Every structure is written in structure tokens, then in C-alpha cells.
Amino acid sequence: MKAKVYVTLKKGVLDPQGKAVANALETMGYKEVKGLRIGKFIEIELDGASQKDGEKRVKEMCEKLLANTVVEDYRIEIV
């Protein structure tokens, strides 16, 4: 089983890296870019767990290490 975890900054949290990339794209001629935010994508291979247990364990991982829940949100997909 595989878990896909998407970590993004919460709305209202400044994203200087995203701002820098958006500015660089505009400088390169991509004028249609009006906003950009940078996040993380994490794939986790899980062994021997049911989908429900796997999701629970990955949630624990996110809360303890993978996401800074003060400034970041996360979303989990189990496939």
C-alpha cells in the first residue's frame, strides 16, 4: 500500500519561496501567473496494514514529523 501526503502552507501564512518563484516566472515571460505557493509531496510505502490502519499511522507521522501543523495543512491519499 502507498500513502501520498500533500503538505501546504495554511492560508494567510507568507510563502517567500512561492513569491520568489512567481516573480521569476513573470520575469521569464509567464505573465499569466498571478499567484504561486510551494508545498511538499511525500510518498510512503506501507507494509502489512489495512487501509484504515495505514491512514491512521500516516496521520500520526504527519502530526509528529512530516508537517508543522502550526503553519501547514496536510492531506493524505491511500492508494
C-alpha positions as CSV (number, residue, x, y, z in Angstrom):
1,M,0.0,0.0,0.0
2,K,1.2,3.5,-0.7
3,A,0.3,6.8,1.0
4,K,0.6,10.1,-0.7
5,V,0.9,13.1,1.6
6,Y,0.5,16.7,0.3
7,V,1.7,19.4,2.7
8,T,0.9,23.0,2.1
9,L,1.2,26.3,3.9
10,K,-2.0,27.4,5.6
11,K,-3.9,30.3,4.1
12,G,-2.6,33.5,5.4
13,V,0.9,32.2,6.0
14,L,3.5,34.1,4.0
15,D,5.3,32.0,1.3
16,P,8.5,33.8,0.4
17,Q,9.7,30.8,-1.7
18,G,6.5,30.8,-3.7
19,K,6.7,34.6,-4.2
20,A,10.3,34.3,-5.5
21,V,9.3,31.6,-8.0
22,A,6.2,33.5,-9.1
23,N,8.4,36.6,-9.7
24,A,11.0,34.5,-11.6
25,L,8.3,33.1,-13.9
26,E,6.9,36.5,-14.6
27,T,10.4,37.7,-15.5
28,M,10.7,34.8,-17.8
29,G,7.6,35.9,-19.7
30,Y,4.9,33.9,-17.9
31,K,2.6,36.9,-17.2
32,E,-0.4,34.7,-16.6
33,V,0.9,33.5,-13.2
34,K,-1.0,35.6,-10.6
35,G,0.0,33.6,-7.6
36,L,2.0,30.6,-6.6
37,R,2.6,28.6,-3.4
38,I,5.2,26.0,-2.8
39,G,4.4,22.8,-0.8
40,K,5.7,19.2,-0.3
41,F,4.7,15.9,-1.7
42,I,5.7,12.8,0.2
43,E,5.2,9.1,-0.9
44,I,5.3,6.4,1.8
45,E,5.3,2.7,1.1
46,L,3.3,0.9,3.9
47,D,3.7,-2.8,4.7
48,G,1.1,-5.1,6.2
49,A,-1.5,-2.5,7.3
50,S,-5.2,-2.2,6.4
51,Q,-6.2,1.0,4.7
52,K,-7.8,2.3,7.8
53,D,-4.8,1.5,10.0
54,G,-2.4,2.8,7.3
55,E,-4.2,6.1,7.2
56,K,-4.2,6.4,11.0
57,R,-0.4,5.7,11.1
58,V,0.4,8.2,8.4
59,K,-1.7,10.8,10.2
60,E,0.4,10.2,13.3
61,M,3.5,10.6,11.2
62,C,2.3,13.9,9.8
63,E,1.3,15.2,13.2
64,K,4.7,14.2,14.7
65,L,7.2,14.9,11.9
66,L,6.1,15.4,8.3
67,A,4.1,18.6,8.7
68,N,4.4,21.6,11.0
69,T,0.8,21.8,11.9
70,V,1.1,25.3,13.3
71,V,1.7,26.7,9.8
72,E,1.0,23.8,7.4
73,D,-2.0,21.7,6.4
74,Y,-1.7,18.2,5.0
75,R,-3.9,15.8,3.0
76,I,-3.4,12.0,2.8
77,E,-4.4,9.7,0.0
78,I,-4.1,5.9,0.5
79,V,-3.7,4.0,-2.8
